[in-house]
Amino acid sequence: MGKNYKKIIFWTFLFGITFGYLESAVVIYLRELYYPEGFAFPLKILKNKLILVEIIRELITMLMILSVSFIAGKTKLEKFAYYMLVFGTWDIFYYIFLKIFIDWPSFLLEMDLLFLIPVAWVGPVLAPIIISLLLIIAAFFIIYFENNDYKIHQTKFLWILEISGGIIVFISFILSTGDVVSQKYPEHFYWWLFISGVIVGVIPFIYSIKKTFKENEKK
């Protein structure tokens, strides 16, 4: 990997860390206002205007990460890889900074409201951290391949499996949406569904990595 690409990885990684801090700062302010006694379910319902502001903030966050990835990457696949790298770094350091400043979460299986688009995502903190770590690892492989002239082995079938895995994980996060709307504690997270989605998405990617190395070693 060229020196220039190492610099790009460094700066995008640094952006993810600093952006994670900004995200945690916003959440800390919100929790001080709405949960002075400490964050816990059931969630307090925000006014319509504030809910709209929060949804737009989440959209803008995704757009900012997308903008950085488009600047950093050259090809479509590399841009996608940088998106995964920044997203994963941002999400992990968001929780790291929350732990540093407000000592939350108290444990990795504590439930959290993860996202609001298109509906509320709910799950234990460990779940998004697992996904973020996998995204970062996948991003490094793709960036390495793209900058070392490796032809990545990827078929439509592998894409379908990987996307299907993501959809299954998404479903596992939104199954408790009704509890959030009803202002109840989300008592259950479907770990079996989450793990199934991770397996469906990760195994074809590992296969793709192995095939990519083998096919390019023959050149």
matplotlib code that plots the C-alpha trace (Angstrom):
import matplotlib.pyplot as plt

x = [0.0, 1.4, 2.5, -0.3, -3.0, -1.7, -2.1, -5.7, -6.5, -4.9, -7.0, -10.2, -9.7, -9.0, -12.1, -14.1, -12.7, -13.3, -16.8, -17.5, -16.6, -19.0, -21.8, -21.2, -21.2, -24.7, -26.1, -24.5, -26.3, -29.6, -29.3, -28.5, -31.7, -34.1, -32.5, -30.7, -31.2, -29.5, -30.5, -32.9, -35.9, -38.8, -37.7, -39.2, -41.1, -39.7, -41.8, -42.5, -40.1, -37.3, -37.9, -37.7, -34.4, -33.0, -34.0, -32.4, -29.3, -29.0, -29.4, -26.8, -24.4, -24.7, -24.2, -21.1, -19.6, -20.6, -18.9, -15.6, -15.7, -16.2, -13.2, -11.0, -11.8, -11.1, -13.3, -16.9, -15.8, -13.0, -15.4, -17.8, -14.8, -13.9, -17.6, -17.5, -14.2, -15.4, -18.8, -17.3, -14.7, -17.3, -19.7, -17.1, -15.6, -19.0, -19.5, -15.9, -16.4, -19.7, -18.0, -15.2, -17.4, -20.6, -19.6, -22.2, -22.9, -22.4, -22.0, -21.9, -25.3, -27.1, -29.9, -29.7, -31.7, -29.4, -31.1, -34.4, -34.5, -36.8, -38.0, -36.4, -33.5, -32.9, -30.3, -27.6, -24.5, -22.4, -24.3, -23.5, -19.9, -19.6, -21.0, -18.6, -15.6, -16.5, -17.0, -13.6, -11.9, -13.8, -12.8, -9.1, -9.2, -11.0, -8.7, -5.6, -6.9, -7.9, -4.5, -2.5, -4.2, -5.9, -9.0, -11.5, -13.4, -17.0, -20.1, -23.8, -24.5, -21.9, -23.4, -26.9, -25.7, -23.8, -26.8, -29.2, -27.0, -27.2, -31.0, -31.3, -29.2, -31.4, -34.5, -33.0, -32.6, -36.2, -38.2, -38.4, -39.6, -43.1, -41.7, -40.0, -43.2, -45.3, -42.7, -41.8, -38.5, -37.3, -36.9, -35.7, -33.1, -33.1, -29.5, -30.1, -31.4, -28.6, -25.9, -27.6, -27.4, -23.7, -22.9, -24.8, -22.9, -19.4, -18.9, -19.3, -17.0, -14.3, -14.7, -14.3, -11.1, -9.5, -10.4, -9.0, -5.6, -5.4, -6.4, -4.0, -1.1, -1.3, -0.5]
y = [0.0, 3.4, 6.1, 8.3, 5.7, 5.3, 9.0, 8.8, 5.9, 7.8, 11.0, 9.2, 7.1, 10.3, 11.9, 8.9, 9.2, 13.0, 12.7, 10.0, 12.6, 15.1, 12.5, 11.6, 15.3, 15.8, 12.8, 13.8, 17.2, 15.5, 13.1, 15.9, 17.7, 14.7, 12.1, 14.1, 11.1, 8.8, 7.4, 4.5, 3.0, 3.7, 6.6, 10.0, 11.1, 14.3, 17.0, 16.6, 19.5, 17.9, 14.5, 16.0, 17.8, 14.5, 12.6, 15.3, 15.2, 11.5, 12.0, 14.8, 12.5, 9.8, 12.4, 13.8, 10.3, 9.7, 13.0, 12.0, 8.5, 10.1, 12.3, 9.6, 6.8, 6.5, 3.7, 3.0, 0.0, 2.0, 4.8, 2.2, 0.8, 4.2, 4.7, 1.5, 2.5, 5.9, 4.6, 1.8, 4.1, 6.8, 4.3, 2.6, 5.8, 7.3, 4.6, 5.0, 8.7, 8.1, 5.7, 8.1, 11.1, 9.7, 6.1, 4.7, 2.0, 0.2, -3.1, -4.1, -5.8, -2.6, -1.7, 1.5, 3.4, 3.1, 4.9, 6.4, 6.0, 4.6, 3.4, 3.1, 0.6, -0.9, -3.4, -4.1, -1.9, -4.9, -5.6, -2.3, -2.6, -6.1, -4.7, -1.7, -3.9, -6.1, -3.1, -1.7, -5.1, -5.5, -1.9, -2.5, -5.6, -3.8, -0.7, -3.0, -4.9, -1.7, -0.1, -3.2, -3.9, -7.0, -8.1, -8.7, -12.0, -11.0, -12.5, -11.5, -14.5, -13.3, -9.8, -11.2, -13.2, -10.2, -7.8, -10.4, -10.7, -7.0, -7.0, -9.8, -7.8, -4.7, -6.7, -7.9, -4.2, -3.1, -6.0, -4.0, -0.8, -1.4, -1.4, 2.0, 3.5, 2.1, 3.5, 0.0, -1.5, -3.6, -6.8, -9.0, -8.8, -11.5, -12.6, -15.7, -13.5, -11.0, -13.8, -15.5, -12.2, -11.8, -15.3, -14.9, -11.7, -12.6, -16.1, -15.1, -12.1, -14.4, -16.7, -13.7, -12.6, -16.1, -16.4, -12.9, -13.8, -17.1, -15.7, -12.8, -15.0, -16.9, -13.8]
z = [0.0, -1.0, 1.4, 0.2, 1.0, 4.5, 5.1, 3.7, 6.1, 9.0, 8.4, 7.7, 10.9, 12.8, 11.4, 12.6, 16.2, 16.4, 14.9, 17.5, 20.1, 18.6, 18.5, 22.2, 23.2, 21.6, 23.4, 26.7, 26.4, 25.5, 28.5, 30.9, 29.7, 29.6, 31.9, 34.7, 36.9, 34.3, 31.0, 31.1, 29.4, 28.9, 26.7, 27.2, 24.1, 22.5, 21.0, 17.2, 16.3, 18.3, 16.9, 13.4, 14.3, 15.6, 12.5, 10.3, 12.5, 11.9, 8.1, 8.1, 10.0, 7.4, 4.7, 6.3, 6.5, 2.9, 1.8, 3.5, 1.9, -1.6, -1.1, 0.2, -2.2, -6.0, -7.1, -6.1, -4.0, -2.3, -1.5, 0.1, 2.1, 3.5, 4.4, 6.4, 8.0, 9.1, 10.2, 12.3, 13.9, 14.6, 16.2, 18.4, 19.7, 20.3, 23.0, 24.2, 24.9, 26.6, 28.9, 29.6, 30.4, 31.9, 32.7, 30.3, 29.4, 32.7, 30.8, 27.1, 27.2, 28.3, 25.9, 23.8, 21.2, 18.2, 15.4, 14.4, 10.6, 9.2, 12.7, 16.1, 16.2, 19.7, 20.9, 23.4, 23.0, 22.2, 19.0, 17.1, 18.3, 16.8, 13.5, 13.6, 14.2, 11.2, 9.0, 9.9, 9.2, 5.9, 4.9, 5.5, 3.2, 0.4, 0.6, 0.6, -2.5, -4.4, -3.8, -4.7, -8.0, -6.7, -8.7, -6.0, -6.3, -5.9, -7.6, -7.7, -5.4, -2.9, -3.0, -2.4, 0.6, 2.1, 1.6, 3.0, 6.1, 6.6, 6.2, 8.8, 11.3, 10.6, 11.3, 14.6, 15.6, 14.8, 16.3, 19.6, 18.0, 19.3, 22.9, 22.4, 20.9, 23.7, 26.2, 27.5, 28.4, 25.4, 27.4, 24.6, 21.9, 19.3, 19.5, 17.4, 14.5, 14.9, 14.9, 11.9, 10.0, 10.9, 9.8, 6.5, 5.7, 7.0, 5.6, 1.9, 2.5, 4.1, 1.0, -1.2, 0.6, 0.3, -3.4, -4.1, -2.5, -4.3, -7.7, -7.5, -6.3, -9.6, -11.6]

ax = plt.figure().add_subplot(projection="3d")
ax.plot(x, y, z, "-o")
ax.set_aspect("equal")
plt.show()
